[in-house]
Amino acid sequence: MSVDDLLTLADKVVAQAAGGEQIEAYVSRGGETAVRVYEGDIEHFVSAQSEGIGVRVIRDGRTGFAYAGTLDPSAVDEVLAEARDNVAFGTVDEWAGLAEPDGAARTPQPLWNDALAAFPTEDKIELAKELEQLTLGADTRIRVDDSNYADAWGEVAVATTTGVRETGRENGCYVSVSSLADDGDETQTGFGFSVAREPSGFDLDKAARDAADRATRLLGATKPASKRLTIVLDPFVTAQFLGVMSSTLDGESVVKGRSLFRDRLGEPVASELVTLVDDPTNPDAYTATEVDGEGLAARRNVLIESGTLRQFVHNSYSARRAGARSTGNATRGGFAGTPGVGCLAIQLLPGSRSQAELLADVDDGLLVQEVSGLHSGVNPISGDFSTGASGMLIHDGQVGAPVRELTIASTLQRMLLDVVEIGNDVDWLPMRAAGVSLVIRDVMMSGA
C-alpha cells in the first residue's frame, strides 16, 4: 500500500459524511528498528511495523473519536460507526471543529531517504558494535553500558470534509552510546549520539569521543560551595531547557492560563540576543516535516524575536479559542490519538563563537554538563526553575574542577533576560529541540 493508497482510503471515509457532520480520517503506517549491543553481543533487537486509522466525527459541537490498528475494510467501517456513536457521549464545545486549508504552501524537504530504507539489518547491528568499540578505545577508564542503533519511518494521509487532503512520508535514524568511567571506587556516566537521514551521515568518532569525555571529566567531582555565578549550558542541556520552555509557548497552555507568557505578546521577555524559532521546514532538524498533525503545511514561526515575544504556536482548535490562526503546529502521536499542539522543531538562532571561545570570557562560572529532574523542577506558570546538575567549574576562562550534587535555581523569566551569549555550535538531536551552548549570568548554584 502506497501513501497514495492511504489517501484514497481516507477519502472513502470522508465521502461517507452525512449532513451536518464533519469527518476527519487520519491513516498511517510505519515501522522502527532498535538495536542494543553490550560487549559485542546483541542484547536487544526490535523490528516492528504498524498501521491504522483514526476517525474524528464532529456534529453540533460534539466530538466522537475511534481508531483501529488495522486497515482492513471491515475494521475501517467499524471505526467510522464507532466514532459516530461516540459523538453522543461528547460534551458540547463551541470551539470544536476541524482544520481548514489556509493557503500556506508546503516547503518541500528531503525527508525520505532510499538508502536508509534499503539499509540491511546486519549493517545496522554492525554500526552499534562499531560505536561500542570506538567508545571503549577512546579512554582506558571507559566501559560501555550499551550501544544503540535506531531508525523509524512513517507514511501518513489525512483527509477532511473541510477540504484538507495531504500526505507525508519520512524516515530517519540515530546512534547513541552510554558510557561509564571508572577510577578506583568512583564511577561516572556519560553519553554520545549522532543523528542522520541515512547511516553514511553518522559521525561515530564524535559520538564515541563525547561519551568518553562526558564521563571521564566528571571523575573526582565534589560538591561545590553555594554562590551566584555565570552558567554555560552544554548544547544537550540547552535542548532540554528549550523543550521545557516550549510548553509555555503553545496556544493550549496559554488559553488555559497555564503559561507564564500569557498576556505578554509584544513585550520584551528575553535578552535582545534571543531569537527563538520553531522551524520544522529546516531539513537538518530531526523532527522536520512538511505537514502538521492536521494536514496543514508546517511553517517557520518566530516565537521570540530579539527578545520580544511575537507569537504562540497553535493548532486549529487552540487558534479558534484564542481568536488567532493555526500556525501549523498540530502534534499527533499516531492514528490512535487526536491532535494536540506544540513546537515541532524549536531552536535558538546561533551566535558566532564556539563553546571554547564562550568559556574563555567567563571569569567565575559553571559549565553545566548534565541536569536531572528538569521537567519536574520547572513551574510553567510561575517560571520557578530548580534542577539538579553536574559539570565543571570555570575560573578565569579555564575549565577546572568537576562538581556534582548541586542545584541551579532561578526563574525562566530571569534566565531568558540574563542570556549573555549564544554559541555557534548547533547540535541536532533526536528530539524536537536543537542544542547550542548558552551563557546565562547571575544564576544561583546551591551546593555545600
N, C-alpha and C positions, 0 to 999 in steps of 0.2 A: 504494500500500500504506500503510494507516494504522498507527498504533502498536498498535492492537488486532490488526491482521493479523500484526504481528511477534510478538505474544504467542501468537496461535493457532499460528504456525509453531513457536515454542519449545515449546509444549505437545505438539505432534505428535512432536517429537523425544524429549522426556522420556517420553512414553507408551510408547516402544519399549524401555524398560529391561527387562532380563532379571533373573531372580532373583539377588540378591547384588550388583547394580550400583547405583551412584549416578550419576546423569547430570545435568549442568547444560548448558543451552542459552542462549547469550548472542547475541542478534540485534540488529543495529543498522544504521542508515543515517543519513547526514548529508551536509553539504556546507560549503563555505567559499568566500569571496571575498577576494582580496587584490589591492589596487591600490597601485602605487607611481608617484608623479609626480615628474618632475625638469624644472625650467624650463618648467612649464606643459604638458608633454607626458607621455603615458603611457609609462613606462619598463618597467613590468612589470604584467601582469594575469593573474590565475588565477581561474577559477571551476570548481570541481570538486565532484563528488559521489561517494560510495562507499556500499556496503552489503555486509553479510557476516554470517557466523555462526561462532561458536567453540563447540566442544563439549568438555566435560571428562567423562571416564568414570573412576570410581574403583571398584576391586574388590580386595578382600583387601589393602588398604593400598597398592596401586599405582595410579598416575595416568597416564592417557593423554589427550592433547590433540591436536586438529586444528582447522583452520579453512579457510574458503573465502571469497573475495571476491566472492561472488555468492549470491543466494537462489534460484537455480534448483533446483527439487525434486530433480533427479538429483544435483546437486552436494551438496545437504544430506544426502542418503542416503549419499553417499561420505564426507562428513566424519564422520558417526557411525561408519561402518565403520572408517575410518582411526583414529579416536580409540580404538576398541575394540582394534584391532591394536596400537596404541602402548602399551596397558596392559602388554603382555608385556615391554616394554623398560624400564618404570619400576622404580625401586628401592622396596622396602618402606619405608613411612614410617608409624609408629604414629599420627602426628597427622593423616594425610591424611583429608579429609572435606569435605563441602560445608556452606555456611551453612544454618542452620535458622531459621525465623521465631522472633523473640524477644519479640514483643508490643509493641515500640516503635512508636508511631504516627508516620506521616509528617506533616511540617509543610508544609501547602500554601503554595506560593510562586508569585509571578507570574514564572515562568521563561521563558514563551513570549510573544513579542510579535508580534501580527499585522502591526503597522506595519513592523517590520523585515523580516518575511518577504515583504512586498509592496513593499519599497523598490526603486525602479528602479535598474538598474545604472549608468545615466548620472548619476544623482544621487550615487551612491557616488563616482564619479570626480570630480564637481564638488566634493565635500567635501574630497577630498585636494588639489585645486587651490586651493580657498579657504584651506585651512590653510597651504599654501605661501606664498600672497600675504600673509596676515596675519603670518606669521613674518618675511618679508622687510621688511614695513613697520614692524616693532617697533623696529628699530635699523639705521642706515645701514651699520654694520660687519658685518651678518649676511648670510651666504649659507646656502642650504638644500641639504643633501646629498641628502635625499629626504623626501617627504611621503607618508604612507600611510593607507589605509583598510583595515580587515579586519573580517570578520564570520564567524560559524560557527553552524551549527545541527545538532542531533542528536536522534534518537529511538532509544530502547533498550527492549528487552524481555528479561527473564531469567526462566527457569523451572527448577525443580529437582525431583528426586524427593523431596527433603526438605520440600517444601511452599512454597518461595518462588515467588511469581508476581507480578511487578511490572513496571511500565513507567515510562518517564521521557521528557520532551520539553522541550527548552530551546534558546534562541538568545541571542546577544549580539554586541556589536560594540565597536570602539575605533578611534581615530585616533592617529597618532603622527607626530612630525616630528624629524629630526636636523638640527642647525644647526652652522654654522661661523662663528666670529667672527674677523675679520682686523684686525690693527693692525701695519702695516709688514710685517716678515718673520715675525711671530708669528701663529699660528692656534690657537684653542682650540675645543673641541667642546661641544655641549650637546644637550638633547633635551626634548621635551614630549609629553604624551599626554592623552587624555580617554577615559573608559570609560562606556558607557551600555547600557541594554537596547534602546534604539532611537535612531536618529540625531538626533531632536529633543532628546535629552538631552545631546548633546555641548556642551562649553564650549570652542569653538575659540579664543576670545580668550585664555583662560588657558593652553591648550596652547602657543600661539604665544609668549606672554609668558615662560612658563617656559623654552622653548627658547632664546629670546634672552638671558634673564637668566643662565642656567646657562653659556652660552658667553662672554658679554661680561665677566662678573665675574671670570673667571679670566685675562683678559688682563693681562700683566705679572707673572704668577705667578713666584715664585722658590722656591728650595729653602730651607726654614727650618732653624734651629738645632734640635738634638735637645734634648728636655726632656719632663718629665711634665706633663700638663695635663688639663683637662676637655674632653671632646669632645661635640659636639651632632650627632647623626646626622640628616641630611635624611630625610624620610619614605621616599623611594625606597631609600636606603641601609639604613634600618631594616627595610624589607620584605625586602631581600636577606639581611640578618643573620638575620631570623626564618626565612627559607627554609632557610638552612644549619642553624640550630638545630633546626628541625623534624625533621631526620634523626636527631637524638639522642633523640627522644621517641616514635618508632614502635616497636611491640612486637617487630618482627622484629629490629631492631638490638639491642634490649635482651636478648632471649633468646639472641642470638648473641654477647653480650658486647662489642658494638661501640658502646656508648653510655657517655658519661661519667656518665650518671644511673642506671646500673644499681645496684640495691640501695639506692636513695636515696628511695624512696617514703615520704612522710610527713615528710621532712626539709626544713628551710629551704635553698633553693638560690638564692634571689634576694632582692633588696630587698623589703621589705614593700609597696612601691609597685607591684610587678609582679604583675599577674594576666593570665595568658596563656590564651586560649581558642581552640579550633578550632570554628568555628561556621558550617557550610555551610547552616544554616537562616536565616542573615541574607541577605535578598534583595539587599542592597547589594553583597555580595561578588561579584566577577566569576565565581568558581567555585562559587557557591551551587548546591545540588542537593537534591532530595527523597530520593533513594536513593543508596546507595554502589555500588561495582562488583560486589557480590554480590547486590544487590537488597534489602538491609536498609535500614530508614529511617535517613537521615542525621540527626544529632543534635548538639546543642551539648555539647561536652566541655570542662570546665575542667581544664587541664593543670597550671598553676601558679596557686595562689590565695594572694594576699597574701604571695608569696614562698615558699610551701610547695609542694613537688611532690606533686600529688594523684593523677595517673594518667598512663598512656601510652595511645596510640591503638592499636587492634587491628583486624585483620580476623578472620575466624573461625579461620583456621589459627594465626596468632600467639597468639590468645587461648587456644586449646587447649594450645599449648606452654607458655604462661605460667600456666595454671590460672586464667585470667580469662574475661571475656565480651567478645564483639565490641563495639566502640564505634561500629560503623557507618562504619569508615574504610578499607574496601577500595577500592583505587585500580585503575584499569584504563585502559590506553591505547587500547582498542578491542577489536574482536572477534578480533584476531589475537594476543592475549596473555591470560595467566591473571592472576588478581588479585594485586596487591601490597598494601602497607599504607603509609599516610602521612596527614599532615594534609591536609584538604581546603580549609580557608579559615581560616588562622591569623591572629590579631591580638592586640595588647596592648590591654587596656581603656584608653581615653584618659584624660588628666588634664583640667584645667580651663583651662589657659592656652595662648595662641598661641605659635608659634615666636619671634616678636619679643619676647614677654614672657620667654620662657625665656632668650634671648640676653642680655637686659638684666641678668640676675643672674649672668652669667659674668664673672669678673674676668680670667682668663687661660685661653684655650681655643681650640678649633678647630671650625669648622662644617664637617663632612665632607660634601662635595657628591657625590663620586664615589669608588668603590673599584674595585680591579682584582685579579683573581686570588683572589676571596673563597673560592670553593669549594675551590681547591687550597691555600689558606692557612689552613684550619681543620682541626684534627685532631679528629674526633668522639669519639675515645676518651680522649685526654689533655685535650682542650679548648684546646690551644695555638692562639693566634689571631695571625696576622700577615698584613697585606694592604697593598698599595699604595693610596695615597689622594691626593686633592687637595681643596682647599677654601679657606676664608677664616679667617684668624686673628681671634680675638676678644680685645679688650683693654678692660677697664673697661666691659663691657656693650655695646661698639660693634664692629660687624663691620668689620674692617680689611683688611690686605693679603692678596691671593690667594697661595696656596702650592701647590706640586706636587712631584713626585718625592720623596715622603715615605712612610714606613711607620708604621702604627699597630699596636701589639702589646700583647697581654695574654693572658688565658685567658677562655674563655666563662664559667667559674665566677666569676672575679673581676669581669668586666664586669657580669654579672647582679646580683651583690651590690653593685656600685658605682653602680647606677642612682640618679640624684638626682631626676629628674623626667621625666614623660611628658607630651607635648603633647596638645592637643585637636584638632590638625589632621589628622584621619584622611583618608588618601588611598587610594581604592580603585583598585587597579592590575590590569592584565591578567595576573595570576598568582595563586598560591594564598596569598599573604600580603598583608595590608594595611599601608600605611605610616603612620607617625606620628613626629613629632620625639621624639628620645630623648636625654636628657642623662646622660652617664656620667663620673664623676670618675676622676682618677688613672690615665690611660692614657698609655703611652709613645709619643711621637712621635719617630721617628728621621729626621733629615734630614741637613743638612751636618755 
